[in-house]
Amino acid sequence: DMNKLSGGGGRRTRVEGGQLGGEEWTRHGSFVNKPTRGWLHPNDKVMGPGVSYLVRYMGCVEVLQSMRALDFNTRTQVTREAISLVCDAVPGAKGATRRRKPCSRPLSSILGRSNLKFAGMPITLTVSTSSLNLMAADCKQIIANHHMQSISFASGGDPDTAEYVAYVAKDPVNQRACHILE
């Protein structure tokens, strides 16, 4: 849930360490400019072990070409289409029953097969300055570990799928794929 990651959205969200995010972050902060009241998490935590969130992993969709070759709007469309594809494929996913236009021709040539092996599974997402780590909450199996340099783009869902965030990264298992989190 993007609100949990940024601490925004007007909701008060419980995060590790008992800190609360909320409207203050949205009004006065960004990922570039330090908010007056300071960052949401201490530097030593983010620069060290990272900050952990319990989220739901929805799956990933293969991305067949480099995101660098695409403009910002197309990148956003790619991640949102991947969110829609996974929502339609995972039983009980929010936004799955909404009507959507079929994938446009350019997007269908960019997106490949879906990997739903861990779909719907609660995971621990650990975010640090060096990587994003996705680990199954129950059995502690690592689903993915993406170094920041391997992440090429991230985006939230459209208004119908606002509780999702997707990011495109390369790894040896999924090659280049768009990973979707709720």
Helices and strands as residue ranges (DSSP letters): H 2-6, E 13-14, G 16-18, E 20-21, H 23-28, H 43-47, E 51-63, G 67-69, H 72-89, H 105-108, E 111-115, E 121-127, E 131-136, E 142-147, G 148-150, E 151-156, G 159-161, E 165-171, E 175-181
